[in-house]
Amino acid sequence: MAETAAHLVDHVFPPLPVRQWVLSLPKRLRYFLKTNPAAVSAVLHILLRVIRQELLTRCPDAPGNARLGAVSFIHRFGDALNEHIRFHCCVIDAVFYLVDGELRISELPSLGKADIAAIQTPVSRRVLRWFVRCGLLDADDAHAMHEWHNDGGFSLDAAVRIPGWDRAGLERVLRCAITQNSLKAITGALSFGYARPSVVAQ
């Protein structure tokens, strides 16, 4: 696990700021995450898609087809070894795109607590819509959850941000993300030429 973290720092992440996004879902939806792999994949896609849209909004010079760079870990258990699936995504605070075949990078300005809270709302709404569309949640129940405090029990934290120069700090964050629970999958990575995470929707 330490070797994996070191590899990501040395060969995957460029010297740019990295923010850790952690998404937890309401207890009512966690059962489906345990039993339905498609639900896990869908939630991860939604989370990264919303983050990408936010990055593009805050990087007006970047074209609409710009990509983000992310490595995602799916944690299966909480600190008390209770079943609690949540999503840890280490996302570079920048977007990547090509101009005449040359890689360009637009770094993201800093995000405040209000900005992060504003991102949580579209994530929760899109996740609930997906569960309704797939017949896993009644539409009336989803509407009621919209009215609950804290976006229906969703929690999105992005307080941890590692500066681009702090490679040791990035390795510690990655090592913690890997060792807290079993590594489920690395869903995105950066090539040296062009960022192309496999889970980012076009």
C-alpha positions as CSV (number, residue, x, y, z in Angstrom):
1,M,0.0,0.0,0.0
2,A,2.9,2.3,0.8
3,E,4.4,1.4,-2.6
4,T,1.1,2.2,-4.4
5,A,1.0,5.7,-2.7
6,A,4.6,6.3,-3.6
7,H,4.0,5.2,-7.2
8,L,1.0,7.6,-7.6
9,V,3.1,10.5,-6.3
10,D,6.2,9.7,-8.4
11,H,4.6,8.7,-11.6
12,V,0.9,9.7,-11.8
13,F,0.2,13.0,-10.1
14,P,1.9,16.1,-11.5
15,P,3.2,18.8,-9.2
16,L,-0.2,20.5,-8.9
17,P,-2.6,21.0,-5.9
18,V,-4.7,17.9,-5.1
19,R,-8.0,18.0,-3.1
20,Q,-9.6,15.0,-1.5
21,W,-13.3,14.8,-1.9
22,V,-15.2,12.3,0.4
23,L,-18.8,11.5,-0.3
24,S,-21.1,9.6,2.2
25,L,-24.7,8.7,1.4
26,P,-27.8,8.4,3.6
27,K,-28.3,5.1,5.4
28,R,-31.4,4.4,3.3
29,L,-29.3,4.2,0.1
30,R,-26.3,2.3,1.5
31,Y,-28.0,-1.1,1.3
32,F,-28.1,-0.7,-2.5
33,L,-24.4,0.2,-2.6
34,K,-23.7,-3.1,-0.8
35,T,-25.8,-5.2,-3.2
36,N,-25.7,-3.4,-6.5
37,P,-22.3,-2.7,-8.1
38,A,-24.0,-0.6,-10.8
39,A,-25.2,1.8,-8.1
40,V,-21.6,2.2,-6.8
41,S,-20.4,3.0,-10.3
42,A,-23.3,5.4,-11.0
43,V,-22.7,7.4,-7.8
44,L,-19.0,7.7,-8.5
45,H,-19.7,8.8,-12.0
46,I,-22.1,11.4,-10.8
47,L,-19.7,12.7,-8.1
48,L,-16.8,13.1,-10.6
49,R,-19.1,14.6,-13.3
50,V,-20.3,17.3,-10.9
51,I,-16.8,18.1,-9.7
52,R,-15.6,18.4,-13.3
53,Q,-18.5,20.8,-14.1
54,E,-17.5,22.9,-11.1
55,L,-13.9,23.0,-12.1
56,L,-14.9,24.1,-15.6
57,T,-17.1,26.8,-14.2
58,R,-14.2,28.2,-12.2
59,C,-11.7,27.9,-15.1
60,P,-13.4,30.1,-17.8
61,D,-10.4,29.9,-20.1
62,A,-10.8,26.1,-20.4
63,P,-12.9,24.6,-23.2
64,G,-15.9,22.5,-22.5
65,N,-14.1,19.3,-23.4
66,A,-11.3,19.8,-20.7
67,R,-10.6,16.8,-18.5
68,L,-9.9,16.4,-14.8
69,G,-7.4,14.1,-13.2
70,A,-8.6,11.9,-10.4
71,V,-7.8,8.7,-8.5
72,S,-10.8,7.2,-6.7
73,F,-11.0,4.8,-3.8
74,I,-14.2,3.1,-2.6
75,H,-14.1,2.4,1.2
76,R,-16.3,-0.4,2.4
77,F,-16.1,0.0,6.2
78,G,-16.2,2.7,8.8
79,D,-13.8,3.2,11.7
80,A,-15.7,0.7,13.8
81,L,-15.6,-1.9,11.0
82,N,-19.2,-1.3,10.3
83,E,-20.4,-1.5,6.7
84,H,-20.3,2.0,5.3
85,I,-19.5,2.5,1.7
86,R,-18.1,6.0,0.9
87,F,-16.1,7.5,-1.9
88,H,-12.7,9.0,-1.6
89,C,-11.5,10.9,-4.7
90,C,-8.2,12.6,-4.9
91,V,-8.8,15.2,-7.6
92,I,-6.2,17.6,-9.1
93,D,-7.3,21.2,-8.6
94,A,-7.0,21.9,-12.3
95,V,-8.4,20.9,-15.7
96,F,-6.4,19.7,-18.7
97,Y,-6.9,20.2,-22.4
98,L,-5.1,20.3,-25.8
99,V,-4.6,23.4,-27.9
100,D,-3.0,22.6,-31.3
101,G,-1.7,19.3,-29.9
102,E,-0.1,21.0,-26.9
103,L,-1.2,20.2,-23.3
104,R,-2.6,23.2,-21.4
105,I,-3.4,23.4,-17.7
106,S,-5.9,25.7,-15.9
107,E,-5.6,25.6,-12.2
108,L,-8.6,26.0,-10.0
109,P,-9.0,29.0,-7.7
110,S,-9.5,28.2,-4.0
111,L,-12.8,26.8,-2.8
112,G,-14.5,27.9,0.4
113,K,-16.9,26.0,2.6
114,A,-19.9,27.6,0.9
115,D,-18.6,26.5,-2.5
116,I,-18.2,22.9,-1.4
117,A,-21.7,22.9,0.2
118,A,-23.1,24.2,-3.1
119,I,-21.6,21.2,-4.9
120,Q,-23.1,18.7,-2.5
121,T,-26.7,19.7,-3.5
122,P,-26.5,18.8,-7.2
123,V,-24.6,15.6,-6.3
124,S,-27.4,14.6,-3.9
125,R,-30.2,15.5,-6.4
126,R,-28.6,13.6,-9.2
127,V,-28.0,10.5,-7.1
128,L,-31.6,10.4,-5.9
129,R,-32.8,10.9,-9.5
130,W,-30.7,7.9,-10.5
131,F,-32.1,5.7,-7.7
132,V,-35.7,6.7,-8.7
133,R,-35.0,6.1,-12.4
134,C,-33.7,2.6,-11.7
135,G,-36.7,1.7,-9.5
136,L,-34.7,1.5,-6.3
137,L,-36.4,4.4,-4.6
138,D,-39.9,5.8,-4.8
139,A,-40.2,9.2,-6.3
140,D,-42.2,10.5,-3.4
141,D,-39.6,9.3,-1.0
142,A,-36.9,10.9,-3.0
143,H,-38.8,14.2,-2.9
144,A,-39.1,13.9,0.8
145,M,-35.4,13.3,1.2
146,H,-34.8,16.5,-0.8
147,E,-36.5,18.3,2.0
148,W,-34.4,16.8,4.8
149,H,-31.7,18.7,6.5
150,N,-28.2,18.4,4.9
151,D,-29.5,17.4,1.5
152,G,-31.2,14.3,2.6
153,G,-28.3,12.8,4.7
154,F,-25.6,13.3,2.0
155,S,-22.2,14.5,3.2
156,L,-19.5,15.9,1.0
157,D,-16.2,16.9,2.5
158,A,-13.4,18.5,0.6
159,A,-11.5,20.3,3.3
160,V,-8.2,18.5,2.7
161,R,-6.1,20.2,0.0
162,I,-2.5,19.4,-0.7
163,P,-0.3,22.1,-2.3
164,G,1.5,21.1,-5.5
165,W,4.9,21.3,-3.8
166,D,4.0,19.1,-0.8
167,R,4.7,15.7,-2.3
168,A,5.2,14.1,1.1
169,G,1.8,15.4,2.2
170,L,0.2,14.0,-0.9
171,E,1.8,10.6,-0.3
172,R,0.5,10.7,3.3
173,V,-3.1,11.4,2.1
174,L,-3.0,8.7,-0.5
175,R,-1.5,6.2,1.9
176,C,-4.3,7.0,4.4
177,A,-6.9,6.6,1.7
178,I,-5.5,3.2,0.7
179,T,-4.9,1.8,4.2
180,Q,-8.0,2.9,6.0
181,N,-9.9,0.3,4.0
182,S,-9.3,-2.0,1.2
183,L,-8.6,-0.4,-2.1
184,K,-11.5,-1.2,-4.4
185,A,-10.4,0.3,-7.6
186,I,-8.3,3.0,-9.2
187,T,-10.8,4.6,-11.5
188,G,-8.8,7.3,-13.1
189,A,-5.2,8.2,-13.7
190,L,-3.1,10.7,-15.6
191,S,-0.9,9.9,-18.5
192,F,2.2,12.0,-18.9
193,G,0.8,13.6,-22.0
194,Y,-2.9,14.1,-21.4
195,A,-5.3,13.6,-18.5
196,R,-7.9,11.1,-19.4
197,P,-9.7,9.6,-16.3
198,S,-11.8,6.6,-17.5
199,V,-14.8,7.5,-15.3
200,V,-15.4,11.1,-16.4
201,A,-18.5,11.5,-18.5
202,Q,-18.0,13.3,-21.8
